[in-house]
Amino acid sequence: MEVVVTDTAGNISEPAMVKIMVTDVNENPLPEPVTPPKAKKSSGSFGWLALLAAPLAFIRRRKVK
């Protein structure tokens, strides 16, 4: 496209070639799917209780002998 500009004083510019390039942009993209966070795996309170009670069981058995 050729462009010529005129200002408020009436001055006219030299003609200039202008190239316009258009890029298709999706202005309303679909929202990204939300995935729920993965649940943490835990050994549970029974596992911790067993680990804490095991040494006490061995000590008690020694005293019985």
mmCIF file of the C-alpha atoms, coordinates in Angstrom:
data_MODEL
# 
_entry.id   MODEL 
# 
loop_
_atom_site.group_PDB 
_atom_site.id 
_atom_site.type_symbol 
_atom_site.label_atom_id 
_atom_site.label_alt_id 
_atom_site.label_comp_id 
_atom_site.label_asym_id 
_atom_site.label_entity_id 
_atom_site.label_seq_id 
_atom_site.pdbx_PDB_ins_code 
_atom_site.Cartn_x 
_atom_site.Cartn_y 
_atom_site.Cartn_z 
_atom_site.occupancy 
_atom_site.B_iso_or_equiv 
_atom_site.pdbx_formal_charge 
_atom_site.auth_seq_id 
_atom_site.auth_comp_id 
_atom_site.auth_asym_id 
_atom_site.auth_atom_id 
_atom_site.pdbx_PDB_model_num 
ATOM 1  C CA . MET A 1 1  ? 0.000   0.000   0.000  1.00 0.00 ? 1  MET A CA 1 
ATOM 2  C CA . GLU A 1 2  ? 1.281   3.502   -0.734 1.00 0.00 ? 2  GLU A CA 1 
ATOM 3  C CA . VAL A 1 3  ? 0.729   6.181   1.958  1.00 0.00 ? 3  VAL A CA 1 
ATOM 4  C CA . VAL A 1 4  ? 0.905   9.974   1.761  1.00 0.00 ? 4  VAL A CA 1 
ATOM 5  C CA . VAL A 1 5  ? 0.496   12.145  4.886  1.00 0.00 ? 5  VAL A CA 1 
ATOM 6  C CA . THR A 1 6  ? -0.798  15.707  5.131  1.00 0.00 ? 6  THR A CA 1 
ATOM 7  C CA . ASP A 1 7  ? -0.347  17.781  8.329  1.00 0.00 ? 7  ASP A CA 1 
ATOM 8  C CA . THR A 1 8  ? -2.497  20.651  9.650  1.00 0.00 ? 8  THR A CA 1 
ATOM 9  C CA . ALA A 1 9  ? -0.348  23.234  7.814  1.00 0.00 ? 9  ALA A CA 1 
ATOM 10 C CA . GLY A 1 10 ? -1.081  21.530  4.479  1.00 0.00 ? 10 GLY A CA 1 
ATOM 11 C CA . ASN A 1 11 ? 2.387   20.018  4.012  1.00 0.00 ? 11 ASN A CA 1 
ATOM 12 C CA . ILE A 1 12 ? 2.350   16.768  2.026  1.00 0.00 ? 12 ILE A CA 1 
ATOM 13 C CA . SER A 1 13 ? 4.884   14.009  2.648  1.00 0.00 ? 13 SER A CA 1 
ATOM 14 C CA . GLU A 1 14 ? 6.671   11.887  0.083  1.00 0.00 ? 14 GLU A CA 1 
ATOM 15 C CA . PRO A 1 15 ? 4.757   8.694   -0.825 1.00 0.00 ? 15 PRO A CA 1 
ATOM 16 C CA . ALA A 1 16 ? 5.894   5.663   1.204  1.00 0.00 ? 16 ALA A CA 1 
ATOM 17 C CA . MET A 1 17 ? 5.216   1.977   0.673  1.00 0.00 ? 17 MET A CA 1 
ATOM 18 C CA . VAL A 1 18 ? 3.688   0.252   3.693  1.00 0.00 ? 18 VAL A CA 1 
ATOM 19 C CA . LYS A 1 19 ? 3.372   -3.514  4.067  1.00 0.00 ? 19 LYS A CA 1 
ATOM 20 C CA . ILE A 1 20 ? 0.683   -4.769  6.480  1.00 0.00 ? 20 ILE A CA 1 
ATOM 21 C CA . MET A 1 21 ? 0.911   -8.322  7.820  1.00 0.00 ? 21 MET A CA 1 
ATOM 22 C CA . VAL A 1 22 ? -1.980  -9.880  9.730  1.00 0.00 ? 22 VAL A CA 1 
ATOM 23 C CA . THR A 1 23 ? -1.637  -12.736 12.222 1.00 0.00 ? 23 THR A CA 1 
ATOM 24 C CA . ASP A 1 24 ? -4.685  -14.728 13.289 1.00 0.00 ? 24 ASP A CA 1 
ATOM 25 C CA . VAL A 1 25 ? -4.908  -14.614 17.108 1.00 0.00 ? 25 VAL A CA 1 
ATOM 26 C CA . ASN A 1 26 ? -7.450  -16.560 19.145 1.00 0.00 ? 26 ASN A CA 1 
ATOM 27 C CA . GLU A 1 27 ? -8.809  -13.872 21.489 1.00 0.00 ? 27 GLU A CA 1 
ATOM 28 C CA . ASN A 1 28 ? -11.127 -16.253 23.365 1.00 0.00 ? 28 ASN A CA 1 
ATOM 29 C CA . PRO A 1 29 ? -9.108  -19.413 24.016 1.00 0.00 ? 29 PRO A CA 1 
ATOM 30 C CA . LEU A 1 30 ? -10.631 -22.250 26.000 1.00 0.00 ? 30 LEU A CA 1 
ATOM 31 C CA . PRO A 1 31 ? -9.484  -22.317 29.623 1.00 0.00 ? 31 PRO A CA 1 
ATOM 32 C CA . GLU A 1 32 ? -6.842  -24.889 30.513 1.00 0.00 ? 32 GLU A CA 1 
ATOM 33 C CA . PRO A 1 33 ? -8.300  -27.889 32.345 1.00 0.00 ? 33 PRO A CA 1 
ATOM 34 C CA . VAL A 1 34 ? -7.633  -27.816 36.075 1.00 0.00 ? 34 VAL A CA 1 
ATOM 35 C CA . THR A 1 35 ? -6.294  -31.050 37.494 1.00 0.00 ? 35 THR A CA 1 
ATOM 36 C CA . PRO A 1 36 ? -6.760  -31.656 41.212 1.00 0.00 ? 36 PRO A CA 1 
ATOM 37 C CA . PRO A 1 37 ? -3.563  -32.030 43.239 1.00 0.00 ? 37 PRO A CA 1 
ATOM 38 C CA . LYS A 1 38 ? -2.471  -35.576 43.957 1.00 0.00 ? 38 LYS A CA 1 
ATOM 39 C CA . ALA A 1 39 ? -3.100  -36.787 47.499 1.00 0.00 ? 39 ALA A CA 1 
ATOM 40 C CA . LYS A 1 40 ? -0.019  -37.441 49.600 1.00 0.00 ? 40 LYS A CA 1 
ATOM 41 C CA . LYS A 1 41 ? 0.592   -41.019 50.542 1.00 0.00 ? 41 LYS A CA 1 
ATOM 42 C CA . SER A 1 42 ? 1.189   -41.454 54.245 1.00 0.00 ? 42 SER A CA 1 
ATOM 43 C CA . SER A 1 43 ? 1.898   -44.502 56.370 1.00 0.00 ? 43 SER A CA 1 
ATOM 44 C CA . GLY A 1 44 ? -0.824  -43.379 58.765 1.00 0.00 ? 44 GLY A CA 1 
ATOM 45 C CA . SER A 1 45 ? -0.822  -43.095 62.512 1.00 0.00 ? 45 SER A CA 1 
ATOM 46 C CA . PHE A 1 46 ? -0.834  -46.885 62.998 1.00 0.00 ? 46 PHE A CA 1 
ATOM 47 C CA . GLY A 1 47 ? 2.532   -47.177 61.247 1.00 0.00 ? 47 GLY A CA 1 
ATOM 48 C CA . TRP A 1 48 ? 4.100   -44.529 63.468 1.00 0.00 ? 48 TRP A CA 1 
ATOM 49 C CA . LEU A 1 49 ? 2.607   -46.096 66.582 1.00 0.00 ? 49 LEU A CA 1 
ATOM 50 C CA . ALA A 1 50 ? 4.061   -49.486 65.620 1.00 0.00 ? 50 ALA A CA 1 
ATOM 51 C CA . LEU A 1 51 ? 7.520   -47.949 65.091 1.00 0.00 ? 51 LEU A CA 1 
ATOM 52 C CA . LEU A 1 52 ? 7.403   -46.232 68.490 1.00 0.00 ? 52 LEU A CA 1 
ATOM 53 C CA . ALA A 1 53 ? 6.015   -49.240 70.386 1.00 0.00 ? 53 ALA A CA 1 
ATOM 54 C CA . ALA A 1 54 ? 8.362   -51.891 68.925 1.00 0.00 ? 54 ALA A CA 1 
ATOM 55 C CA . PRO A 1 55 ? 11.418  -50.992 71.077 1.00 0.00 ? 55 PRO A CA 1 
ATOM 56 C CA . LEU A 1 56 ? 9.235   -50.967 74.209 1.00 0.00 ? 56 LEU A CA 1 
ATOM 57 C CA . ALA A 1 57 ? 8.009   -54.482 73.446 1.00 0.00 ? 57 ALA A CA 1 
ATOM 58 C CA . PHE A 1 58 ? 11.583  -55.811 73.199 1.00 0.00 ? 58 PHE A CA 1 
ATOM 59 C CA . ILE A 1 59 ? 12.610  -54.130 76.492 1.00 0.00 ? 59 ILE A CA 1 
ATOM 60 C CA . ARG A 1 60 ? 9.588   -55.615 78.288 1.00 0.00 ? 60 ARG A CA 1 
ATOM 61 C CA . ARG A 1 61 ? 10.400  -59.125 77.029 1.00 0.00 ? 61 ARG A CA 1 
ATOM 62 C CA . ARG A 1 62 ? 13.949  -58.885 78.378 1.00 0.00 ? 62 ARG A CA 1 
ATOM 63 C CA . LYS A 1 63 ? 12.719  -57.997 81.864 1.00 0.00 ? 63 LYS A CA 1 
ATOM 64 C CA . VAL A 1 64 ? 10.339  -60.977 81.941 1.00 0.00 ? 64 VAL A CA 1 
ATOM 65 C CA . LYS A 1 65 ? 13.168  -63.522 81.418 1.00 0.00 ? 65 LYS A CA 1 
# 
